[in-house]
Amino acid sequence: MKGTTGVPVRLQYTKLGKIRWIGHRDVARALERAFRVAQLPLAFSEGFSPRPRVSFGLALSTGHESVAEYVDLVLAEPVDLAGVAAQLTDALPDGLAVVGAAELVDRAPALQEAVTSVEWLVSVAAPDGSAVDAARLREQVAATLALSELPVQKKRKGRELIEDIRPVIRRVDVRDDTPVNVEMELATQPRSAKPGEVLAAVGGLSEVRARRTHQWIERDGARREPLDADTRPHVLEARAS
């Protein structure tokens, strides 16, 4: 976190099960309440309305699960991070759990500008809800990725527009699961796409359930997950698989 005074810390948390249906703001409120219950010494902004110095990463769409969400915060004083994950998880509703904590280096870039791609695991179905044949889907994916452009209709700020999402798609792999699951890696910069948009472009498939499994920060030809980038040496408490 650039220009911070205090102790900058990055947390990894998960969002699984029924709680996937609450929105990003509700998740933020739940985490901030957990910070108070655990009595974390949060640093506050200056001015007439001081706010905790908490900065969330890429927003997760309502209905999506994740084992790889991150939030940065600044503490007014150092704390022993060894038990922080368990303390916070105990104060969170079922389905939200903090699984790791690490101190950031000074002037670490914000998550939203540092993360360059994300990975998803998505259960898919045909438009009528029927099962998908994995072999045929692989053919559809190969044909789609061979295209130079992949225009889709999006809605931004109340306006309908057409956007080419082909540059966003890094990888799409079809697994031999029942029902069929698709792994995909999507870029986040300079623009991004939702898993459902990619599936719709690949033969009009429907998204049954989607889980974000990784976020990546890429620099100088290497890539790291956010809890391993811009952080000081640390021990993870309960990394999700």
Backbone bond lengths (Angstrom), bond angles and torsions (degrees), N, CA, C in turn:
res aa  C-N    CA-C-N  psi(-1)  N-CA   C-N-CA  omega(-1)  CA-C   N-CA-C  phi
1 M - - - 1.453 - - 1.522 108.25 -
2 K 1.305 116.71 117.44 1.454 121.87 -171.19 1.531 111.65 -67.48
3 G 1.323 114.61 139.75 1.444 119.65 171.79 1.517 115.07 66.03
4 T 1.322 118.65 27.30 1.454 120.13 -176.66 1.515 111.24 -88.88
5 T 1.344 115.42 148.36 1.446 121.86 165.17 1.508 105.66 -115.22
6 G 1.320 117.38 142.25 1.444 120.71 -171.60 1.517 108.96 110.32
7 V 1.320 116.03 -162.67 1.462 121.57 -176.58 1.525 108.95 -111.95
8 P 1.338 118.52 106.42 1.465 120.20 178.88 1.521 111.06 -78.49
9 V 1.334 116.13 134.98 1.461 122.78 -175.86 1.525 109.11 -133.12
10 R 1.321 116.65 143.48 1.477 122.18 175.25 1.531 108.79 -115.79
11 L 1.336 115.62 132.78 1.454 122.08 177.33 1.521 109.96 -113.85
12 Q 1.320 116.70 145.14 1.467 122.46 169.94 1.525 107.56 -108.92
13 Y 1.346 115.99 135.16 1.462 118.87 178.41 1.528 110.29 -139.77
14 T 1.331 114.98 164.20 1.457 121.59 -178.84 1.524 109.50 -116.91
15 K 1.327 115.04 156.65 1.468 122.21 177.00 1.530 106.34 -138.19
16 L 1.346 116.04 104.36 1.460 120.56 -170.52 1.529 110.88 -135.63
17 G 1.326 115.14 149.01 1.457 119.96 175.45 1.522 113.08 83.13
18 K 1.334 115.67 -150.19 1.463 120.54 -174.00 1.520 113.42 -61.91
19 I 1.337 116.69 -26.04 1.455 118.67 -177.07 1.534 112.25 -69.76
20 R 1.340 116.49 -7.10 1.465 118.65 175.96 1.529 111.53 -61.87
21 W 1.333 117.20 -17.03 1.466 120.72 -177.72 1.520 113.20 -86.47
22 I 1.337 119.02 -1.10 1.459 118.80 173.51 1.524 108.28 -92.96
23 G 1.322 115.47 151.05 1.456 120.86 -173.55 1.521 113.86 -82.11
24 H 1.313 114.62 175.11 1.463 122.17 -176.54 1.526 111.48 -60.62
25 R 1.317 117.73 -41.22 1.465 120.10 -178.76 1.522 111.43 -65.35
26 D 1.338 116.60 -37.83 1.464 119.50 178.21 1.525 111.15 -67.29
27 V 1.328 116.57 -36.82 1.466 119.81 175.83 1.525 109.75 -63.36
28 A 1.327 116.82 -43.26 1.464 120.68 179.20 1.524 110.91 -60.60
29 R 1.339 116.80 -42.28 1.459 119.57 179.11 1.534 111.34 -65.39
30 A 1.335 116.79 -39.60 1.463 120.51 179.32 1.533 110.98 -63.20
31 L 1.325 116.26 -41.74 1.462 119.79 179.23 1.525 111.21 -67.67
32 E 1.322 117.37 -42.38 1.455 119.54 -179.53 1.531 110.91 -64.96
33 R 1.338 116.63 -35.34 1.470 119.64 175.17 1.526 109.43 -64.71
34 A 1.339 117.67 -41.67 1.470 120.96 178.94 1.527 110.88 -62.61
35 F 1.335 117.37 -36.80 1.464 120.24 177.37 1.537 109.89 -60.18
36 R 1.339 116.25 -40.51 1.469 119.83 179.99 1.526 110.99 -69.14
37 V 1.348 116.76 -44.39 1.465 120.30 -179.31 1.534 110.59 -60.95
38 A 1.345 116.02 -41.56 1.468 120.66 179.86 1.523 112.19 -77.92
39 Q 1.342 116.43 -3.16 1.461 123.06 178.10 1.530 112.25 57.25
40 L 1.337 115.21 41.34 1.465 118.55 173.04 1.532 108.73 -68.24
41 P 1.316 117.71 135.19 1.467 120.07 -179.03 1.531 111.23 -80.05
42 L 1.328 116.55 72.78 1.455 120.65 -177.34 1.525 111.34 -65.37
43 A 1.325 115.71 140.17 1.461 120.65 170.59 1.523 108.35 -81.71
44 F 1.327 116.72 149.53 1.453 121.57 -177.85 1.520 110.62 -118.34
45 S 1.331 114.57 152.95 1.452 120.37 175.98 1.529 109.40 -70.13
46 E 1.329 116.22 164.17 1.453 121.01 178.08 1.527 109.53 -93.05
47 G 1.319 116.96 172.82 1.459 120.34 177.51 1.515 112.23 110.47
48 F 1.353 114.85 -170.09 1.464 120.74 -175.55 1.519 112.58 -74.04
49 S 1.323 117.90 -27.27 1.474 121.46 -179.00 1.522 109.58 -126.87
50 P 1.323 117.42 78.01 1.476 120.32 -178.31 1.523 111.19 -60.05
51 R 1.316 115.83 136.57 1.460 122.31 178.27 1.527 109.22 -125.98
52 P 1.347 116.83 149.04 1.470 118.42 175.14 1.522 110.18 -57.64
53 R 1.300 116.69 141.47 1.468 120.62 -178.43 1.528 108.32 -85.20
54 V 1.324 113.72 81.60 1.460 123.49 -177.13 1.518 108.09 -124.11
55 S 1.330 117.21 131.78 1.465 121.81 -177.65 1.524 109.63 -131.52
56 F 1.337 115.89 115.80 1.461 120.55 -178.34 1.525 110.81 -86.26
57 G 1.330 114.83 155.02 1.461 121.03 177.64 1.516 111.26 -84.07
58 L 1.325 116.42 -151.79 1.456 121.76 -177.73 1.519 110.37 -60.49
59 A 1.330 116.61 130.16 1.461 120.54 -179.65 1.528 110.07 -65.58
60 L 1.330 115.17 143.69 1.461 121.97 177.91 1.522 107.86 -103.09
61 S 1.325 117.18 126.71 1.461 121.09 -177.78 1.522 110.81 -62.22
62 T 1.314 116.17 142.82 1.462 121.26 176.24 1.525 109.77 -57.68
63 G 1.333 116.18 132.70 1.457 121.39 -178.30 1.511 113.51 99.82
64 H 1.331 117.35 -14.99 1.462 121.21 177.97 1.528 110.16 -94.34
65 E 1.333 115.68 145.40 1.456 122.01 174.34 1.527 109.51 -97.48
66 S 1.338 115.32 168.52 1.457 118.54 176.65 1.522 110.54 -161.18
67 V 1.338 115.27 143.83 1.460 121.24 168.41 1.525 110.24 -112.26
68 A 1.331 116.45 12.14 1.462 120.23 -174.11 1.525 110.86 -143.77
69 E 1.348 116.18 62.23 1.465 121.25 173.93 1.524 108.77 -105.71
70 Y 1.326 115.88 151.18 1.460 120.28 -174.99 1.521 111.09 -137.71
71 V 1.330 114.40 149.38 1.457 121.24 175.51 1.528 108.05 -144.54
72 D 1.322 115.90 138.27 1.461 121.72 176.80 1.524 109.01 -105.45
73 L 1.317 116.05 143.29 1.463 120.54 176.41 1.514 109.25 -145.73
74 V 1.315 115.57 162.14 1.459 121.27 178.50 1.516 108.39 -116.65
75 L 1.323 116.32 127.88 1.453 122.13 177.60 1.524 109.55 -97.77
76 A 1.320 115.36 145.40 1.459 119.79 179.95 1.516 111.55 -72.19
77 E 1.336 116.95 -22.17 1.464 121.22 -179.72 1.521 108.71 -151.24
78 P 1.331 118.09 158.34 1.470 120.04 -179.35 1.524 111.42 -65.30
79 V 1.327 115.68 148.39 1.459 121.71 173.51 1.533 107.77 -134.70
80 D 1.315 116.18 160.59 1.456 121.17 174.31 1.525 107.40 -78.96
81 L 1.327 116.69 112.22 1.459 120.68 -175.63 1.529 113.21 -77.61
82 A 1.333 117.45 -4.28 1.467 120.03 -173.15 1.522 113.09 -59.00
83 G 1.337 117.50 -36.11 1.467 118.79 -177.21 1.504 114.57 -109.99
84 V 1.330 117.36 7.75 1.466 120.57 -174.12 1.521 112.43 -63.60
85 A 1.323 117.69 -41.36 1.464 120.15 -176.72 1.530 110.96 -60.10
86 A 1.328 117.09 -47.13 1.459 120.32 -179.08 1.521 111.19 -64.93
87 Q 1.333 117.68 -40.39 1.459 121.00 -179.95 1.527 111.26 -62.55
88 L 1.315 116.13 -44.34 1.460 119.69 -178.70 1.527 111.24 -69.46
89 T 1.332 116.86 -41.85 1.467 120.21 -179.47 1.523 110.86 -60.64
90 D 1.323 117.08 -39.07 1.464 120.94 178.42 1.530 111.80 -61.44
91 A 1.322 117.04 -26.04 1.461 121.46 -177.95 1.533 112.78 -96.29
92 L 1.332 117.57 1.49 1.456 121.82 -177.71 1.520 110.97 -102.61
93 P 1.336 118.10 154.61 1.469 120.25 175.78 1.529 110.78 -68.20
94 D 1.333 115.95 159.29 1.459 121.06 179.00 1.529 110.46 -55.43
95 G 1.317 114.98 135.33 1.467 120.24 179.79 1.510 113.25 103.63
96 L 1.334 117.19 -22.21 1.465 121.77 173.29 1.525 108.13 -105.88
97 A 1.329 116.47 132.89 1.467 120.19 -179.67 1.523 108.90 -150.50
98 V 1.318 116.47 133.32 1.463 121.62 173.41 1.527 107.55 -86.77
99 V 1.323 117.02 126.62 1.463 121.02 -172.64 1.524 113.74 -118.16
100 G 1.326 117.92 0.76 1.453 119.51 178.10 1.513 111.27 -171.90
101 A 1.329 115.91 154.55 1.460 121.65 -179.98 1.521 108.71 -148.07
102 A 1.326 115.96 142.43 1.462 120.24 178.25 1.517 109.18 -151.93
103 E 1.325 115.70 146.94 1.455 120.44 175.82 1.527 109.43 -80.12
104 L 1.311 116.20 135.48 1.460 121.23 179.27 1.523 111.05 -83.96
105 V 1.319 115.10 154.20 1.464 119.66 170.90 1.521 108.44 -72.31
106 D 1.314 116.74 163.93 1.459 120.78 178.59 1.533 110.50 -63.78
107 R 1.323 115.60 140.99 1.467 123.23 175.00 1.532 112.28 59.30
108 A 1.308 117.75 36.96 1.470 120.95 176.28 1.524 109.67 -68.74
109 P 1.340 118.57 139.25 1.469 120.36 178.27 1.526 111.06 -61.97
110 A 1.321 115.91 150.40 1.460 121.33 177.68 1.520 109.93 -64.26
111 L 1.325 116.36 149.89 1.459 121.58 -178.86 1.522 112.27 -55.63
112 Q 1.318 117.49 -43.93 1.463 119.99 -173.67 1.519 112.37 -65.42
113 E 1.322 117.64 -25.91 1.460 118.84 177.35 1.525 112.25 -96.66
114 A 1.338 117.38 -14.67 1.463 120.29 -176.90 1.524 112.85 -90.74
115 V 1.335 118.08 -36.92 1.466 120.83 -176.34 1.531 109.54 -71.80
116 T 1.327 115.75 129.22 1.461 120.47 -175.84 1.524 113.99 -109.78
117 S 1.339 118.01 -19.78 1.459 119.94 177.33 1.520 109.73 -157.53
118 V 1.328 115.63 160.21 1.464 121.57 177.59 1.525 108.59 -134.69
119 E 1.324 115.75 153.65 1.459 121.35 177.02 1.527 109.97 -114.83
120 W 1.338 114.53 146.86 1.457 122.09 -177.65 1.523 110.83 -130.53
121 L 1.325 115.99 150.94 1.460 123.46 166.85 1.520 105.89 -119.85
122 V 1.337 116.01 118.28 1.459 120.69 -171.14 1.524 110.60 -126.40
123 S 1.325 116.55 127.17 1.465 121.57 171.32 1.523 108.05 -82.87
124 V 1.344 117.01 134.68 1.461 120.06 -173.14 1.524 111.14 -124.77
125 A 1.326 114.24 159.11 1.465 121.93 176.02 1.508 108.22 -146.07
126 A 1.332 116.17 161.72 1.461 121.28 174.09 1.527 108.84 -68.53
127 P 1.341 117.86 163.10 1.467 120.52 -179.08 1.524 113.89 -55.16
128 D 1.329 117.55 -29.93 1.465 120.76 179.49 1.529 112.43 -87.92
129 G 1.343 117.24 5.52 1.453 121.56 179.04 1.510 114.78 88.53
130 S 1.320 117.90 -2.74 1.463 121.10 -178.91 1.525 110.65 -77.28
131 A 1.340 115.16 166.41 1.463 120.85 -178.81 1.525 110.81 -67.76
132 V 1.326 114.38 155.96 1.463 122.04 -178.94 1.519 108.82 -107.33
133 D 1.327 116.95 138.68 1.455 122.13 175.34 1.530 108.94 -83.07
134 A 1.329 117.51 121.76 1.462 121.68 -174.11 1.524 111.94 -62.46
135 A 1.325 118.22 -42.87 1.463 120.64 -178.30 1.517 111.24 -62.95
136 R 1.330 116.07 -44.53 1.469 119.15 179.54 1.523 110.61 -65.91
137 L 1.339 116.43 -37.76 1.461 119.26 179.54 1.522 110.79 -64.04
138 R 1.317 118.16 -38.13 1.465 119.90 177.45 1.526 110.86 -59.55
139 E 1.323 116.38 -38.91 1.463 119.76 177.78 1.524 110.76 -64.96
140 Q 1.327 116.29 -41.81 1.461 119.79 178.66 1.526 111.00 -63.52
141 V 1.335 116.48 -42.04 1.463 120.62 179.79 1.523 110.54 -62.98
142 A 1.345 116.82 -45.27 1.467 120.69 -179.94 1.513 111.20 -60.87
143 A 1.336 116.74 -42.32 1.463 120.44 179.20 1.522 110.98 -65.56
144 T 1.325 116.85 -38.88 1.464 120.68 -179.77 1.516 111.30 -67.54
145 L 1.333 117.29 -44.68 1.465 120.42 -177.97 1.520 112.63 -71.47
146 A 1.334 116.85 -15.67 1.471 120.18 176.20 1.518 111.71 -77.41
147 L 1.320 117.45 -13.97 1.455 121.09 -179.79 1.522 110.61 -73.96
148 S 1.312 116.60 146.34 1.463 120.75 178.32 1.523 111.93 -80.95
149 E 1.329 116.95 -23.58 1.455 121.41 178.50 1.526 109.44 -136.56
150 L 1.318 116.29 151.55 1.452 121.21 178.98 1.540 108.14 -141.96
151 P 1.326 116.31 78.09 1.467 119.27 -176.32 1.527 111.85 -73.49
152 V 1.336 116.42 135.67 1.456 122.16 175.12 1.524 108.43 -132.96
153 Q 1.310 115.37 155.42 1.463 120.17 178.86 1.520 109.43 -89.18
154 K 1.328 115.68 129.84 1.459 121.36 179.39 1.519 109.74 -128.37
155 K 1.331 114.44 161.92 1.454 120.15 177.10 1.511 108.52 -120.68
156 R 1.325 116.89 119.66 1.455 122.30 179.45 1.526 109.06 -128.29
157 K 1.325 115.12 125.01 1.469 121.40 178.03 1.520 111.59 50.38
158 G 1.342 115.17 42.34 1.449 120.19 176.56 1.510 115.43 80.68
159 R 1.327 117.52 2.34 1.469 121.44 -178.79 1.518 110.54 -112.85
160 E 1.320 115.76 139.54 1.463 121.27 174.53 1.522 109.41 -86.15
161 L 1.308 117.09 134.26 1.466 120.35 178.22 1.519 109.49 -146.59
162 I 1.328 115.05 161.82 1.458 122.08 177.36 1.521 108.35 -105.06
163 E 1.341 116.30 129.90 1.456 120.70 -177.63 1.530 109.63 -132.63
164 D 1.312 115.62 137.59 1.471 121.37 177.69 1.519 108.94 -83.56
165 I 1.354 117.15 113.24 1.470 120.14 -178.95 1.530 112.51 -97.84
166 R 1.342 117.78 2.41 1.467 118.66 -179.03 1.528 112.00 -58.03
167 P 1.369 120.40 -41.79 1.470 118.79 -179.98 1.528 113.60 -65.86
168 V 1.325 116.75 -17.91 1.468 120.45 -179.04 1.525 111.46 -75.93
169 I 1.331 117.56 -30.11 1.460 121.93 -171.15 1.533 110.21 -81.27
170 R 1.318 116.59 113.20 1.460 121.71 178.35 1.532 111.31 -89.31
171 R 1.331 115.42 -40.42 1.466 119.45 -173.22 1.518 109.37 -160.44
172 V 1.345 116.40 140.80 1.459 122.52 172.20 1.523 107.51 -138.44
173 D 1.326 116.60 119.65 1.464 122.22 179.73 1.523 109.23 -123.37
174 V 1.330 116.40 132.69 1.462 122.44 179.03 1.518 109.02 -96.38
175 R 1.322 117.22 126.79 1.462 121.94 -179.56 1.528 110.68 -96.66
176 D 1.318 115.42 154.82 1.473 121.22 178.40 1.517 110.71 -87.99
177 D 1.313 116.62 55.80 1.458 121.83 178.97 1.522 109.76 -99.80
178 T 1.334 115.97 167.58 1.452 121.39 172.83 1.527 108.33 -130.80
179 P 1.338 120.08 111.38 1.465 125.13 -2.67 1.530 111.44 -69.05
180 V 1.317 115.81 168.05 1.460 121.13 -175.17 1.531 110.87 -66.93
181 N 1.323 115.73 133.55 1.462 122.73 174.06 1.517 109.69 -112.00
182 V 1.310 115.61 148.45 1.458 122.47 178.54 1.524 108.57 -121.96
183 E 1.326 116.29 130.84 1.457 121.28 171.46 1.525 108.13 -97.59
184 M 1.317 116.60 134.40 1.468 118.89 177.45 1.521 110.53 -142.58
185 E 1.323 114.81 145.59 1.455 121.34 172.96 1.520 107.86 -115.36
186 L 1.317 115.92 127.00 1.458 121.83 -176.01 1.522 109.81 -124.03
187 A 1.315 116.37 135.08 1.463 121.05 176.65 1.528 109.76 -68.73
188 T 1.316 116.09 154.56 1.462 121.56 176.78 1.520 112.51 -112.99
189 Q 1.329 117.09 -9.46 1.464 121.47 -178.27 1.528 109.95 -134.91
190 P 1.316 119.80 140.48 1.469 127.13 -1.08 1.524 113.52 -77.73
191 R 1.345 116.49 -11.06 1.466 119.66 174.81 1.513 108.38 -139.33
192 S 1.316 116.32 170.76 1.455 120.82 -177.48 1.522 109.70 -134.63
193 A 1.327 115.97 179.65 1.462 122.20 176.80 1.519 108.02 -148.38
194 K 1.317 115.70 156.07 1.457 120.96 176.94 1.530 109.32 -90.74
195 P 1.330 117.27 151.87 1.468 119.49 178.64 1.527 112.70 -54.67
196 G 1.327 116.94 -39.97 1.458 119.97 -179.64 1.511 112.99 -62.01
197 E 1.333 117.27 -33.70 1.462 120.94 177.88 1.522 110.85 -67.77
198 V 1.333 116.27 -39.06 1.463 119.99 178.15 1.522 110.04 -65.93
199 L 1.332 116.83 -44.77 1.458 120.55 -179.03 1.524 111.73 -63.49
200 A 1.323 116.25 -39.51 1.470 119.76 178.78 1.519 110.73 -62.67
201 A 1.339 116.13 -34.73 1.461 119.95 179.30 1.523 112.15 -74.16
202 V 1.347 116.27 -21.61 1.463 120.89 178.37 1.531 108.33 -96.71
203 G 1.295 117.11 73.14 1.460 121.13 174.77 1.508 115.28 75.30
204 G 1.340 118.03 22.94 1.449 120.09 175.28 1.511 114.91 66.57
205 L 1.323 117.47 33.66 1.465 121.02 -178.95 1.526 111.13 -73.35
206 S 1.327 115.51 155.83 1.455 121.60 178.42 1.522 110.36 -104.18
207 E 1.317 115.28 143.80 1.461 121.88 176.23 1.524 108.53 -88.26
208 V 1.333 117.06 120.81 1.462 121.29 178.57 1.526 110.51 -89.21
209 R 1.329 115.68 -47.43 1.459 121.47 178.81 1.513 108.69 -156.89
210 A 1.329 116.44 137.53 1.463 120.53 -176.77 1.523 110.10 -129.33
211 R 1.326 115.35 137.77 1.462 121.57 179.21 1.524 109.40 -130.98
212 R 1.332 116.23 125.05 1.459 119.83 174.25 1.531 107.83 -78.17
213 T 1.328 116.07 124.73 1.461 120.57 -173.47 1.526 113.64 -107.40
214 H 1.325 117.98 -26.17 1.462 121.16 -179.59 1.524 110.07 -150.63
215 Q 1.326 114.92 150.88 1.456 122.01 164.49 1.523 106.42 -125.29
216 W 1.340 115.66 144.46 1.463 119.68 -174.31 1.522 111.19 -127.22
217 I 1.335 114.11 140.99 1.462 122.94 171.80 1.525 106.91 -114.01
218 E 1.328 116.47 120.08 1.468 121.52 -175.30 1.523 110.53 -110.95
219 R 1.343 115.03 129.62 1.459 120.62 176.26 1.526 109.13 -149.68
220 D 1.321 116.03 135.47 1.474 121.76 173.87 1.522 112.29 53.09
221 G 1.327 117.33 40.13 1.447 121.61 175.82 1.514 115.19 80.62
222 A 1.315 117.93 -0.01 1.469 121.51 178.10 1.520 108.91 -117.54
223 R 1.336 116.01 155.90 1.455 118.11 176.45 1.519 109.97 -135.42
224 R 1.323 114.13 144.44 1.459 121.32 -178.07 1.528 108.94 -137.22
225 E 1.330 115.01 154.64 1.448 119.19 171.80 1.526 109.27 -75.46
226 P 1.321 118.53 155.49 1.468 120.73 -173.18 1.523 115.23 -58.78
227 L 1.321 118.89 -27.70 1.460 119.34 178.71 1.527 111.78 -79.34
228 D 1.325 116.56 -6.97 1.464 121.53 177.95 1.527 112.00 -115.45
229 A 1.331 116.93 4.69 1.470 121.28 179.38 1.525 108.89 -119.55
230 D 1.311 116.15 135.04 1.468 122.48 178.60 1.519 112.30 64.00
231 T 1.340 116.99 21.29 1.454 120.37 -179.95 1.521 110.64 -118.09
232 R 1.308 115.20 156.78 1.471 121.08 176.07 1.525 108.60 -79.79
233 P 1.341 118.71 161.64 1.476 120.01 178.27 1.514 110.89 -52.62
234 H 1.342 115.71 137.27 1.456 119.35 -174.13 1.520 110.12 -153.99
235 V 1.304 115.01 169.52 1.461 122.24 173.92 1.511 108.18 -116.88
236 L 1.334 117.08 123.04 1.456 119.75 178.36 1.508 110.06 -73.57
237 E 1.352 114.14 150.98 1.453 118.07 -176.32 1.520 113.14 -93.72
238 A 1.330 117.07 -40.31 1.467 119.07 -176.73 1.504 109.63 -162.31
239 R 1.322 116.42 63.02 1.454 119.90 -176.85 1.511 110.73 -57.07
240 A 1.331 116.33 134.59 1.460 121.29 179.43 1.515 109.26 -77.61
241 S 1.315 116.69 148.84 1.461 121.22 178.98 1.504 109.46 -95.92
